[in-house]
Amino acid sequence: ITISTKIAKAESVSVLIEKNPSPLAAHFELGGHTEGYVSTRVKMGKTSAIYAVVKADGKLYSASKTVKVTIGGCGG
């Protein structure tokens, strides 16, 4: 998955997968002059919502998207 943000002064990006046994799939701390862009691979057992949470200036911003896992995917 790839997450990008144009929010100024983004401090961190977290990836949460609602139906995974451990919902926090990834967490990235961003440096002071870093572009708000991260890309990683995640494993999902079943169809679920994925949430991206960006922390900037002490506030949290989120977006979500449902990703469908089909037969033959990680869930078998």
BELTA-V625569 format. One record per residue. N is the residue number from 1. RES is the residue in one letter. PHI is phi in radians with two decimals (999 if undefined). Layout:
n=N res=RES phi=PHI
n=N res=RES phi=PHI
//
This chain:
n=1 res=I phi=999
n=2 res=T phi=-2.22
n=3 res=I phi=-2.21
n=4 res=S phi=-2.36
n=5 res=T phi=-2.46
n=6 res=K phi=-1.82
n=7 res=I phi=-1.17
n=8 res=A phi=-1.18
n=9 res=K phi=1.05
n=10 res=A phi=-1.13
n=11 res=E phi=-1.66
n=12 res=S phi=-2.69
n=13 res=V phi=-2.32
n=14 res=S phi=-2.09
n=15 res=V phi=-2.05
n=16 res=L phi=-2.10
n=17 res=I phi=-2.05
n=18 res=E phi=-0.91
n=19 res=K phi=-1.72
n=20 res=N phi=-1.41
n=21 res=P phi=-1.00
n=22 res=S phi=-2.01
n=23 res=P phi=-1.03
n=24 res=L phi=-1.34
n=25 res=A phi=-1.54
n=26 res=A phi=-2.84
n=27 res=H phi=-2.50
n=28 res=F phi=-2.16
n=29 res=E phi=-1.63
n=30 res=L phi=-1.74
n=31 res=G phi=-1.33
n=32 res=G phi=-1.03
n=33 res=H phi=-2.03
n=34 res=T phi=-1.55
n=35 res=E phi=-1.21
n=36 res=G phi=-1.37
n=37 res=Y phi=-2.51
n=38 res=V phi=-2.42
n=39 res=S phi=-2.49
n=40 res=T phi=-2.70
n=41 res=R phi=-1.88
n=42 res=V phi=-2.31
n=43 res=K phi=-1.97
n=44 res=M phi=-2.24
n=45 res=G phi=-1.59
n=46 res=K phi=-2.67
n=47 res=T phi=-0.97
n=48 res=S phi=-2.80
n=49 res=A phi=-1.44
n=50 res=I phi=-1.93
n=51 res=Y phi=-1.97
n=52 res=A phi=-1.93
n=53 res=V phi=-2.10
n=54 res=V phi=-1.95
n=55 res=K phi=-1.80
n=56 res=A phi=-2.61
n=57 res=D phi=0.90
n=58 res=G phi=1.34
n=59 res=K phi=-1.99
n=60 res=L phi=-1.96
n=61 res=Y phi=-2.17
n=62 res=S phi=-2.41
n=63 res=A phi=-2.54
n=64 res=S phi=-2.45
n=65 res=K phi=-2.66
n=66 res=T phi=-1.49
n=67 res=V phi=-1.99
n=68 res=K phi=-1.59
n=69 res=V phi=-1.72
n=70 res=T phi=-1.80
n=71 res=I phi=-1.02
n=72 res=G phi=1.66
n=73 res=G phi=-1.42
n=74 res=C phi=-1.09
n=75 res=G phi=-1.48
n=76 res=G phi=1.47
//
